[in-house]
Amino acid sequence: MTTRLDYNHVSPAGAKALNGVYGYVTQSGLSPVLVDLVYLRVSQINNCAYCLDLHTRDLLKRGVAIEKITLVQAWAEAGTLFDERERAALAWAESVTNVAATGVPNADFVAVSLVFNEKEVADLTIAISVMNAYNRLGVSFRKTPQAVADAMATKG
């Protein structure tokens, strides 16, 4: 994988603005594990290799079991492995990420609102939105995942 463009270098003010939103999410009060699970699911939908690698590593560092990480893509079939808040957040993430296909129906909003308060729904949607933006940058500019960089360094 060859990086097409380093957006952090050529547009530092834009990258800083986006990082500011990411920073907001980290202090929003949402559980860091919940946010990373959502980031991973959004990145799976968008097929962003860089973000898949990054958020898998983040979840492992937070002590999330590999079995749970592996099943994020099939969370709806994973029974009670994901708690009520995680299931609601992942369903909302899918609906919002696939906005062109879903139109984010009222039923999805009602479902997430039964589990999260208004601020949490807003912050969760901001988190989903910022990850969608990062995925578009990662995919468009072919940001190199750490696993790929490590493998290339090993091959020398």
Helices and strands as residue ranges (DSSP letters): H 7-10, H 12-26, H 32-46, H 49-61, H 66-70, G 72-77, G 79-81, H 84-97, H 99-102, H 106-113, H 118-141, H 146-155
